[in-house]
Amino acid sequence: SVTRLVGWDWEELIGRPATDLVHPDDLPRVLEILTLERNDPRAWMILEFRVPHRDGSWRVFEAVGKNLLDDPVVRGIVVNSRDVTERKLAEEETARLAAFPRESPNPILECDAAGRTVYVNPAADRLLRELRVDAAALMPLEHAAIARECIGRRVGAREVESRVADRIFAWTYHPHPRLGTVHVFGQEVTERKRVEARL
């Protein structure tokens, strides 16, 4: 398992300090937990730290340890660990993707196949309060049909315009058929349209 997960042959690791297998930035926390574990045989430690792969990269491991210093056979702390690198990368990607709509200055909505709004980002929420309309009034007139077609055909739609009072918005539809939803990205184009009209 060691060879499969981190590329090292077990013979290369026997006799080496366990601290060699911990990222320097993670080492103080790991040593702190190991000290607590050593001083309290009843304690279980659960920790996460980076382990060097033989190829020079770092893998993230989640470990659970048990103090068996009093066990005449073991006389040590046994650490069972598993590689959670892919899970951590997926969590970071999810957090990054979640931050995108939250921090975007433009309105972003998520709608179901019937065109009903299931999520609005903070920018969209501010816009709705500013215009004093609901999400349906902000969308193009054919919004429900576009959402249904995008999800059904797995093809997006771009630059679909809507008007609210004297303001104009352009919407891009990005379908997520597996989820049965469509993400709708908005941008106000009022000034651009005025310039085009003057030209």
Secondary structure, DSSP 8 states (H G I E B T S, - for coil): -HHHHH---HHHHTTS-GGGGS-TTTHHHHHHHHHHHHH-TT-EEEEEEEEE-TTS-EEEEEEEEEEETT-TTT-EEEEEEEE-HHHHHHHHHHHHHHHHHHH-SS-EEEEETT--EEEE-HHHHHHHHHHT--HHHHS-TTHHHHHHHHHHHT--EEEEEEEETTEEEEEEEEEETTTTEEEEEEEE-HHHHHHHHH-
